[in-house]
Amino acid sequence: MEVINDSKTKSNNQLVVIMHLSQLLNLVSGLGGIIVPLVIWLSQRERDTTIDDHGKQILNFQITMFIAAIVAIPCIFLFGLGILMLIGIGLLTLVIPIIGGIKASNNEFFEYPFSLQFIK
C-alpha cells in the first residue's frame, strides 16, 4: 500500500476551513465575512472543485442571511418580531460557520441549512 502525502490537498483543505471561519468577520466588520470567502472562491474555484463547492455554499448562506436581515428590519415595527428575527439570524451566522469549519477540517462537505441556492 502506497501512502500519498498530498500537500496540495492539505493546503486546499486549510483554505476551505479559512473560508468557513472567515464568515465570523461579519460579527466584527459587517461585510468582511462575505468578502474573504468571495475572494478565495473567485481566485481558487477553477483549480479545485472542493473549494468551488464549499465556496458556493458559503456565499449562498451569506446572501440568504443578508436578505433575511433586510426583511427583518421592517418587521421590527410588527410587535418586535424583527428583533427576534435579527437575534435568530445573529445566532445562525455565529454557529453555522463554526460547524462548517469543523466539518471541513474533517474533510466532510457541509450543506448550509436555511440557505437559498443563488449560485449553483
N, C-alpha and C positions, 0 to 999 in steps of 0.2 A: 504494500500500500504506500502510495506516494503522498507526502504531506506538502501541500502548497501554501506558501506564505505569500499571500496576495496583498501587498501593501496598498495597492490601488483600491481594493475593496474596503480595507480598513479605513483608508482616508475618506472614501466616499461615505462610509457609514458615519464617520465623525461629522461630515458636512450635513448629513441628514439630521443627526441629533442636534447640531447647532441650529439648523433651520427650525426644528420644532421648539427648542427652548428660547430662541431669539424672539418668539412671539410675546414673551413676558416683558419685552421692552415697551409694549403698549401700556403697561401699568406705570411706566416711568415717563415716557416721552410722547405717548399718544399714537404716533404713526410709525415708530421705529419697528414695531412688531410685524408690520407688513412690508416695510422697505427691505430689511435684511433678507427674509426668505425670498422675496421677489428678485433681488439682485443675484442671490445664489442660484435660484431656479433658472433665471434667464441666461446666466453665464454657463451653467453646467448641464442643462436639460438634454442637450443633444449628445453629450458624452456618456451619460449613464441613465438608464431607464428608471433605476431606483430613485434617483434624485428627481427625475421628472414626475414620477407617480406621487411621491411624498409632497413635492412642491405644489402640485395641483390640489391635493387635499388641504394643505395648509392655506393656500390662497383662497380656495373656496370657503373655508371656515372663516377666515378673516373678513372676507367680503360679506358673508352672511351675518356675522356679528356686528359689522358696521351698519348694515341695513337695519338690523334689529334695534340697534341703539338709536338710529334716526327715527324709527317708528315709535320707540318708547318715549321719546322726548315730548311729543304732543299728548301722549297718554297720561302724562303727569297730572294734567288737568281733569282727568276722569277718575276722581276719587283716589288719587295717588297710585293708580295701577302702574303707571310708568316708572315710579320709583322702585316698585317690586321687580318690574321687568329689568331695570338697569342693574339692580343688585344681582339678579339671576345671570345676566349677561356678564357681569364682572366676575362672578364665581366660575362661570364656564370658561372665560378667557384666562383664568388663573389655573384651573385644574386640568382641563383637556390638553393643553400643550405639554404639561408635565407628563401626563400619561403617554402622549405621543412620543415624547423624548425617551421615556423608559422603554417603550415597545421598540423604538428604532434602535436603541442601544443593544437590544437583544436580537437584532436583525429580523424583527417582525414588522409587518405592514399594519398601520393603524388607520382605520377609516373613521374620520371625524363624525360624531353624531350631530344632528341638527344642522347639517351643512347642505346648502343648496349647491347643485353642480353647475356653476357658471363656466368653468374651464374644464374641458373634457380631454 
